[in-house]
Structures are given as C-alpha cells and as structure tokens.
Amino acid sequence: MAADAELPPLNAIRAFEAAARRGSFVEAARDLHVTHWAIGKQIRILEDWLGVPLFERRTRGVVLTDQGADLLADVSSALSRLTSATGRLRGPASGRRLSGVVRVNVLPSIALRWLLPRLGKFQEAHSGVEVKISTTSRKLRYVGTAFDIGIRTGSEHGSGIQCERLMPDRRLPVCSPMILRDRPVETAHDLQRHVVLHSSTTRAAWQQWFAAAGVPDLKPARVLEFDHVYLQMQAAVDGLGVALGSLPLVEADIAAGRLLCPLAAPELRADDYQLLIAQDRLRDPAIKAFRSWLLTEAAKPLAGVGQPSRPNRARRRSG
C-alpha cells in the first residue's frame, strides 16, 4: 500500500499523454470526450504534483518543456506496455458489454409520446448504458454542455453541434372514435361541427391545414388551446375534440385504437424532427449506439397510419 502513495494521479497522466501527443488541449479533450477546461485542470494537477512545468502555453497550442518531453517518453512506454498486457486478456469487442452515460435533451412532447414508449428496447439491448433524459423547449445552443444528444423540430446550427434529419413531421386531424359516432367526419367541411384543439406553439397549424383542404374560411364549433402539445394530444384521446396530430407522436394511440385519422388528406408537413449531437461526443461508443438506435426507430413505418379510419358504424347507430 505504501507504493500506491507514490503513484501520480492517473487521470492526469492520461490527459498529459493525450495533450502531448496532440500538441493541443482542445484536441486532447476531443480524444478523451471531455472539455478542454478539464484537460487543463488535469495538467495543472500533474504539474503541481511533480513541481515542474510540463508545457509551454502558446497561442496555437502547447509545446512540451524539457521535463515534459522526458516524462512523455516514460509515460508512452508504460501505456504501451499496459495496452499490450490488457489486450492479451481482453475478449473480442463483439463480446464486451457496452457501457457509458448518454444525456438526452428532448422536447417534452417527443419525450412523452415517442421516446419513452420505445426506450425499453434500447435498455434491453444495452443494459450497461445509462440514459438520462431531460426536457426543455429551448434551443440546444442555450443548454450548454448539459447534453450529448438532442431532438428538436427544425434545424439548429451552432458551435460544437452536429445536426441531421431524424424523421419527418407529418400532421393529420386525429380524434377519439367516440366523438365521430354522432358527428362523423367525411370531409373537411364536417369539422365545423367539432371542437378543434391546438397548443400555444401550433396556433397557425389549423389555418394552414384548412387552406390546404380547400376550406380556408371554415369556423369550427369551438377552439380549445393548451400550453403543451402533449396536453393537446391527451385531450384528443379523452374525446375533447379534434387535434392536428404529428403522426410520429400519435402512432401508438392510433395503433391501439385510442385515436384515429378520419381524413387521410391533406397531410400538413411541418419542420422535420432533427437529431443533434455534441461534436466532442461523436466518437463515444454509447453515444454512437444510441444515435444508431434512434435512427433505426425513426425509419420504421408508422404502425396503423396511412389510411383513413372510421369508428364501427353499427356501434355508431346503436349509440
């Protein structure tokens, strides 16, 4: 145990080797999936422990001091021997369990109605990966470094963020079967006898759909507004009215019969759902696995979506 007390801080040694090899704290941070501030802190810890400077800080990177160059030779040799020794014992990559933490920041409606119902599949396949989910409607560039992966509507471009298309946002009128038994919806004109539901962020969507359906001046019986999309969708499930639903978010309700699409057209296209990833986390194995899983799930055909559906007419007459 006495010998252990003489060991240098090992995290600092790893940060030192990466920074020396790269000649940059920023590049070392990318290799180790941390911030450049964290690399700088580890280097200062090691310099304080040794009592000598290891780098000269320059405008375009860092350069090893003589003491740093001497240390690098020994550290590189030691790490090489350690890699070789553990490599002989370690099983093949295909047999190793993936582990890590994935911090996911999504819109509340996507979390509740799309991500959470599917997340169990990922956890079954990757039980060693901890998925931490947070929700906000703020743009991710304002979230800072508190996320690895984000899902938003519409593209977001900012420093350190990679943005790619996840899935289209297709919208159709959706409602509970119960409200169609006495007031069927065969055409867009029939919506004038119904309550329409929208959220504070989708106020213009119905007018866009009415215009596309050829009834720009249609006035519904009443309008109910909610401050969140997921409340609007739940109100539709509960039979409070007709919502203009994002099909990826109501897929499970349609498949289960809680909601149906009385009209198959026109489909309103909103901004695509986008997958955003912090660029300094792109090479992390857990992040890569979660990204791949998300893209696979988003590419699957929507269950029960695509044809107009009607409540059972016999039940409607008897009701």
Secondary structure as GFF3:
##gff-version 3
##sequence-region A 1 319
A	DSSP	three_ten_helix	3	6	.	.	.	ID=ss1
A	DSSP	alpha_helix	10	22	.	.	.	ID=ss2
A	DSSP	alpha_helix	25	32	.	.	.	ID=ss3
A	DSSP	alpha_helix	36	50	.	.	.	ID=ss4
A	DSSP	beta_strand	55	58	.	.	.	ID=ss5
A	DSSP	beta_strand	61	64	.	.	.	ID=ss6
A	DSSP	alpha_helix	66	89	.	.	.	ID=ss7
A	DSSP	three_ten_helix	93	95	.	.	.	ID=ss8
A	DSSP	beta_strand	100	106	.	.	.	ID=ss9
A	DSSP	alpha_helix	108	110	.	.	.	ID=ss10
A	DSSP	pi_helix	111	115	.	.	.	ID=ss11
A	DSSP	alpha_helix	116	125	.	.	.	ID=ss12
A	DSSP	beta_strand	129	135	.	.	.	ID=ss13
A	DSSP	three_ten_helix	140	142	.	.	.	ID=ss14
A	DSSP	beta_strand	149	153	.	.	.	ID=ss15
A	DSSP	beta_strand	161	174	.	.	.	ID=ss16
A	DSSP	three_ten_helix	177	180	.	.	.	ID=ss17
A	DSSP	three_ten_helix	188	193	.	.	.	ID=ss18
A	DSSP	beta_strand	195	199	.	.	.	ID=ss19
A	DSSP	alpha_helix	205	212	.	.	.	ID=ss20
A	DSSP	beta_strand	222	226	.	.	.	ID=ss21
A	DSSP	alpha_helix	229	237	.	.	.	ID=ss22
A	DSSP	beta_strand	242	246	.	.	.	ID=ss23
A	DSSP	alpha_helix	247	256	.	.	.	ID=ss24
A	DSSP	beta_strand	268	278	.	.	.	ID=ss25
A	DSSP	three_ten_helix	279	281	.	.	.	ID=ss26
A	DSSP	alpha_helix	285	299	.	.	.	ID=ss27
A	DSSP	alpha_helix	313	318	.	.	.	ID=ss28
###
